[in-house]
Amino acid sequence: MGSAAHRHDAPIAWLLIAPALAGFAVFFAYPTLRGLYLSFTEFHVLTEPRWIGLGNFHELLQDGEFWHSLLVTIYFVVLSVVLGVLVSLVTAVILHRLAVSATVRGLMILPFLISGVVTALVWSWMLDPQLGIVNILITKLTGEPVLFFGSGGWAVPTLAGLNIWKSMGYNAVLIFAGLQTIPSTVYEAGRIDGASELQMFRRITVPLLRPILVMVVVLTVISSFQIFDIVQVTTKGGPANASKVLQMYIYDKAFGQFDFGYAATMSLALFVLLGTVTFAQLRMARAGESDTN
Amino acid sequence: MRRISPGRVVAWAYLVLVLAVTIFPFYWIVRTALSNNYALATDPSSPGPVGFTLGAFERALGLASPAEAAAQGGSAASIDLLSALRNSIVYAVLLTVCTVFFSALAAFAFSRLRWKGRNAVFAVLLTALMVPQVLTLLPNFVLIKDLGLLNSFGGMILPTAFFSAFNIFFLRQFMQGLSTEIEEAAIIDGAGPLRVCFRIVLPMSAAPIATLALLTFITTWNDYLWPLLVTNDDTVRPLTLALAVFKQSSPQAALDWAGLMAATLVAALPMLLLFVVFGRRLVNSIGFTGLK
């Protein structure tokens, strides 16, 4: 069976990929280039964009609020990634070692199925300072409620907690799938050599899981950098900008102040940042590949 | 083998705690939705519904008169959750069908047909995997606005309906692994590429196509930012937005938590049903996408 059967493939192939190509060109390639162009302009949607060269970039460097929101975002991402991946990893390993039924894994992905808005609403209710069940328990223990969303110190950790709650089960299932690919003979050998559970976790599980852990970390970093719905429904960036993540600031600039040019510049900055972080993570992952062999 | 060791006890305790934190909020949604909002304030920590009533659902679905709503502590302006529910269904179904269908066609062309430039075009399309939504979001909004498609289902689905780099990549991987024997027999019998696509390869790819459809449906149902940008009234606004509006429209001092949780439950219910029907498949899908 050779090329004879495929001689007439080309026209059909182009026909079949035509919709995808059109979608790519119109709603990906063109907007990407236009976004690049807009970041060099002053553009308020209703009037034509006006080329201002590096004007927006100069403004960006001097914009304290931008740097503040960048720090807030990084704080949020670090909390989400470090705690989230740690909890997911421990949960996946325990699910695997205890050989719990698939139903339990199923229940864990429930939060992944619901929207960020639903997550935000149910937790604002549970964390409500007066009537929230969590705060009622806290008040019983310590005598005073915690203003989870309303205090500068608590806002970002609380939002990260919601983010972790929503994504933990999904990540645990991903890691669990990775665990199942590790042959049990490796553990048996470890046990014969007298390795403890903790030693096997550190010397066998983590190194062999490295590729999937890298993937989970990269996915969590990318999604956390772009967090929006949970923040918008709960704190809207407050109190006093304490939880104003970059996406929130970009949205405010674009749709609150109609400063699309500057918002495009910030989007570009966020993109470059995301690209750099992802690239660095993948490089580090590759650097460590040898120890799995 | 199954002896009781301290390690196992700790592991079980941890698991029970994690499960409790995972599931409790869902129980709390139901319990609050079945409560009377006035009574709720008098006994906020009661484990069951306080002053059991279905009034919160009536308020959330706009079936209660203003007087009835006020009598139960409902203050939120009436909101048409039913039409938002319909909008969500239209939005998620349309987008899922389009994106999965067009991705499957493209994946077939990239995996089973031989043509010049195949790898180059594929490589170009894959660049989209690396660019996050944030970069294209504002220009796409301007484009949809210029096309006069704000506040329409067209504006909501067009940007992702025809092209999804991940979907094409995912299906192509699977289709490349299919054996060529049936296909070759069909070609010898005189079947053309289109017939091979629709009669052989797509049916054989039913499982990964269903996986993609499920995951796309969930993501679209829960999408917030894009609909927020391109819609501004009830005609096409999906549930996620209607919920946020429902919260914003009630006074901060006396939120109608019972009504809000009833609305939340309505918004989450289709996903919970999906979970009941496809639970195991969903769990496997997630693991599957990770190991591709």
Interface residues (C-beta under 8 A of the other chain):
Chain A: M1 S3 A5 H6 H8 D9 A10 I12 A13 W14 L16 I17 P19 A20 L21 A22 G23 F24 V26 F27 F28 Y30 P31 T32 R34 G35 L38 V45 V87 V90 T91 I94 L95 R97 L98 V100 A102 T103 V104 R105 G106 L107 M108 I109 L110 P111 F112 L113 I114 S115 G116 V117 V118 L121 V122 W123 W125 M126 D128 Q130 L131 G132 I133 I136 L137 W165 M168 G169 Y170 V173 L174 F176 A177 G178 Q180 T181 E197 I212 M215 I222 F225 Q226 F228 D229 Q232 V233 Q247 I250 Y251 A254 F255 F260 A263 A264 S267 L268 L270 F271 L274 G275 T278
Chain B: G7 R8 A11 W12 Y14 L15 V18 L19 V21 T22 I23 P25 F26 W28 I29 T32 L40 A41 P44 S45 F102 S103 L105 A106 F108 A109 F110 L113 R114 W115 K116 R118 V121 V124 L125 A128 M130 V131 P132 Q133 V134 L135 T136 L137 L138 P139 N140 F141 V142 L143 K145 L158 P159 T160 A161 F162 F163 I168 T180 E184 I187 I188 G192 P193 L194 C197 I218 W221 N222 D223 Y224 L225 L228 L229 T240 L241 L243 A244 K247 W257 L260 M261 T264 A267 A268 M271 L272 L274 F275 G279 R280 L282 V283 I286 G287 F288 G290 L291
